[in-house]
Amino acid sequence: MAQTQIDDNEQRNTMTVDPIVVISDVLKRWYIILFVVVLAAASAYIYYDRSYKPQYTTDTTFVISSQGNSTTVYQNMSAASSLASVFSELINSSILREKILGSLGMRSFSGRITSSVIPETNLLTMHVTASDPRTAFLVTEAILENHSVVTERVMGDIAFEVLQKPEVPTKPSNPKNVFGQTRKIALYAFLGICGILAVMSYASDRVRSRREAEKKLNCTVLGTLSYERKKRTLRDVLNNKKTGLLVTKPGTSFTFIEEMRKVRHRTEQHMSDDAKVILITSVLENEGKSTVAVNLAITMAQKQQRVLLIDADMKKPACRKILEIPEVPHSLSDVIKGKSSLKEAMIQYPQQKQLYLLLQGRSVRGSDRMIASGTMQQLFDSVRDMFDVIIVDTSPLSVSADSNSIAEYCDASILVVRQNTAAASWIRKGIDSINTGRIRFLGIILNAVRRSGLSDQGAYGYGGYGSYGRYGKYGHYGKYGKYGYGRYDKYYGHYAQSEPSGNGNTTEQETNV
């Protein structure tokens, strides 16, 4: 009943698309954003720089008053306010323009003549704007000399008195603000491209939440694992070191440990009683399948079950790096080729005595032939009698057909799906490819899930934990460089050289495969 309550809470509190997922998806495409912003800024700079034309404005201030002995300040202010629009029309009339052009000996004037009232006063300002300062000044002088031709006919009772005489402008009234305009266009371009990318992310066919996984894939979700950074400390950042995520590490977040326990519990619930061998794979690279396989094996061993972890990803083995084992003298491929025995290749994990490891040191060629060989079949037949659970980490489905070949030796399969990575159509094809024959598909594990305060609150049924950490791209290990663990002979001395028997005790008897 408690488990049902947890599942109901997760289903109810999980949003279809968490905003932080969309934001993260947009930031991943920073190079597109940068390209668009730079292109828009460069285009805006060239356009405004070449199209800029300086304008010069000459201002003249008039005092407006109504003629008559009984006029008041209020009447003068009212007259100035009502005169502003009328005065602009009068000074732009064809009669006054012809008079001005005639006095200046000009054929045309392409500038602007406007007027405005200073608020709460009876002062009116006339603005004459032209492409050069001399023309603006001369036109202003001509207006002062000839405006009475039209103003006296229309407003005979209004007196104009010049308060501020015009001067020749010394600088443009429209400063060349190319950089300001460029910044504005760059901002608009940034917001526009981010909006487009956000819409594309929202409308994509990828899986971003538990609810979307169940809806788009129509399969069981065994659990969700939170996103965590790969470089946790300043030293890791400076050394460019990616730290593997293990439930046995003191620095591992409480959330991740609890999530892995839930994954283990649900995996056991969906497995049949006679099932032992579980295949772990993914559709694409860097989805975190190896980290999931390692931690699932550890959590199962914590229940005092005899567990074997097989790193059968011969294209890009990663379990050794996650477990921080600097060297593997006897690999899985050596056992298949007959270069070493199963006892020599299996090592016991020092932090969990019930967990044994059969690792692959480096990538090898011809993995398809080795997997299809009779030796591989014998190996699986042997370990079935020795362990309670066998976790097999295999290559991604998009990389090779190794996973499909290894599936013939397994009882159940789990697909690791990284949030917002593979398209749902690809994932469905991947499920169909491994869900054949006698192997049973248990479900998917949604990995590297980014959460915000808008979703997944109270997902554990305890009132909500919030965010304790983030789970990073632990499927993507690349080149780890030097670990600094010392020589292998010293490190390997911590491992037992015994092989588990069927009753859980160790024996010195060698099993040849």
Secondary structure, DSSP 8 states (H G I E B T S, - for coil): -HHHHHHHHHHHH--SS-HHHHHHHHHHTHHHHHHHHHHHHHHHHHHHHHH----EEEEEEEEEEE-STT--HHHHHHHHHHHHHHHHHHHTSHHHHHHHHHHHT-S---SEEEEEE-TTSSEEEEEEEESSHHHHHHHHHHHHHHTHHHHHHH-TTEEEEEEE------S-SS---HHHHHHHHHHHHHHHHHHHHHHHHHTSSB--SHHHHHHHH-S-EEEEEE---S--SHHHHHHT------TTSTTS-HHHHHHHHHHHHHHHHHS-TT--EEEEEESSTTS-HHHHHHHHHHHHHTTT--EEEEE---SS--HHHHTT----SS-HHHHHHTSS-HHHH-EE-TT-TTEEEE---S--S-HHHHHTSHHHHHHHHHHHTT-SEEEEE---TTT-SHHHHHGGG-SEEEEEEETTTSBHHHHHHHHHHHS-TT-EEEEEEEEEE---TTS-TTTTSSS----------TT------------HHHHHTTS---EE-TTS-EE------
